[in-house]
Amino acid sequence: MTQKKFDLEERFVDLAACIATFCHDLPNDFTGQYYGNQLLRSTGSAALNFGEAQGTTTDKDFVYRATITFRELKESRVNLKILNKIDYGNKSISLGLLDEVEQLIKITATVIKKKR
């Protein structure tokens, strides 16, 4: 039986979907809307730019898109840390999301280094 290769794109899609669900449950006040909207944008952008990176034709273009992905993930990490610090959202879910973001940051950094 052949083991299926892990799909990195699927991890980005899952992260963006889980973040959307997490943000849906944030308090509907200015703080919740501000950080929730920003988190939705940064994780969505990370997923979309990673997908776009896979379609590039040169290593330079790939590194450019992957670097955008990396920066958006780092923004998402800080956002989740802020939300945890101010006790917004489900703490156990946000810690799981933060762990996944950390893992994707490390993977993306490694991929970028290998392509340079």
Phi and psi in degrees as a GROMACS rama.xvg file:
@    title "Ramachandran Plot"
@    xaxis  label "Phi"
@    yaxis  label "Psi"
@TYPE xy
-85.9658  134.376  THR-2
-84.267  132.659  GLN-3
-70.7581  131.397  LYS-4
-66.0636  137.472  LYS-5
-67.4432  132.959  PHE-6
-96.2377  107.986  ASP-7
-64.4755  -38.1576  LEU-8
-57.641  -39.368  GLU-9
-63.8562  -34.2371  GLU-10
-64.8234  -40.6829  ARG-11
-65.5113  -41.5533  PHE-12
-64.4089  -44.954  VAL-13
-61.8251  -41.7911  ASP-14
-60.7859  -48.5642  LEU-15
-61.1368  -39.5978  ALA-16
-67.8571  -42.3781  ALA-17
-66.4344  -37.3356  CYS-18
-64.6526  -40.718  ILE-19
-60.3137  -43.432  ALA-20
-65.6615  -44.1414  THR-21
-59.2003  -46.3731  PHE-22
-66.8635  -31.5771  CYS-23
-59.3761  -32.0002  HIS-24
-93.9848  3.15862  ASP-25
-69.5556  153.557  LEU-26
-54.9801  142.684  PRO-27
-90.9081  53.7796  ASN-28
-116.372  -178.584  ASP-29
-56.9552  -45.7151  PHE-30
-63.6559  -47.6295  THR-31
-61.9798  -41.8721  GLY-32
-67.8504  -43.0912  GLN-33
-61.9065  -56.6198  TYR-34
-70.6022  -34.4427  TYR-35
-62.6127  -47.1396  GLY-36
-63.2572  -41.5698  ASN-37
-64.7691  -40.9452  GLN-38
-66.0756  -40.5397  LEU-39
-59.5531  -43.7202  LEU-40
-65.8795  -45.3102  ARG-41
-70.1877  -41.4929  SER-42
-72.857  -37.3363  THR-43
-61.7795  -43.0104  GLY-44
-63.0328  -40.0359  SER-45
-60.1316  -46.5572  ALA-46
-64.5832  -45.1995  ALA-47
-67.0107  -40.9611  LEU-48
-69.5175  -34.0694  ASN-49
-64.5537  -42.6664  PHE-50
-60.8391  -41.27  GLY-51
-67.5748  -35.6378  GLU-52
-59.8847  -34.9533  ALA-53
-66.6031  -19.8585  GLN-54
-97.9079  6.39275  GLY-55
-75.2191  157.844  THR-56
-103.645  -13.4073  THR-57
-127.758  156.723  THR-58
-63.1489  -35.9504  ASP-59
-61.7801  -45.3662  LYS-60
-64.9626  -40.2526  ASP-61
-61.2155  -47.4369  PHE-62
-61.2876  -39.6909  VAL-63
-59.4021  -50.7956  TYR-64
-66.9677  -41.2142  ARG-65
-65.7727  -32.5559  ALA-66
-68.4002  -38.1848  THR-67
-62.6061  -44.3816  ILE-68
-55.9653  -46.9773  THR-69
-58.7503  -47.0412  PHE-70
-64.3006  -40.2123  ARG-71
-66.5668  -36.7599  GLU-72
-64.9879  -39.7679  LEU-73
-65.3635  -37.6139  LYS-74
-63.7086  -42.3333  GLU-75
-61.8535  -39.4525  SER-76
-60.612  -47.6306  ARG-77
-63.0549  -41.8104  VAL-78
-59.5351  -46.9916  ASN-79
-62.8699  -36.8835  LEU-80
-64.025  -41.0686  LYS-81
-63.1437  -47.7842  ILE-82
-59.4347  -39.3913  LEU-83
-64.7939  -41.9548  ASN-84
-63.0246  -35.4232  LYS-85
-98.5892  10.349  ILE-86
57.4008  47.3298  ASP-87
-105.721  130.642  TYR-88
86.3635  169.495  GLY-89
-70.0177  116.467  ASN-90
-60.6255  -44.7457  LYS-91
-66.9129  -37.0936  SER-92
-68.1364  -45.0866  ILE-93
-65.0749  -33.6928  SER-94
-68.111  -37.643  LEU-95
-64.6766  -41.2192  GLY-96
-64.896  -41.4059  LEU-97
-61.6042  -40.6466  LEU-98
-62.4281  -43.8837  ASP-99
-64.4556  -40.8986  GLU-100
-60.8762  -44.4107  VAL-101
-59.148  -44.5026  GLU-102
-63.1675  -42.9722  GLN-103
-67.988  -32.3202  LEU-104
-61.7078  -47.4632  ILE-105
-63.203  -43.8446  LYS-106
-63.7604  -45.9046  ILE-107
-63.5722  -41.5874  THR-108
-60.4976  -41.6752  ALA-109
-64.8829  -42.7577  THR-110
-62.2841  -42.313  VAL-111
-63.0069  -46.2255  ILE-112
-59.2576  -39.4456  LYS-113
-69.4937  -28.1708  LYS-114
-86.4497  -16.1969  LYS-115
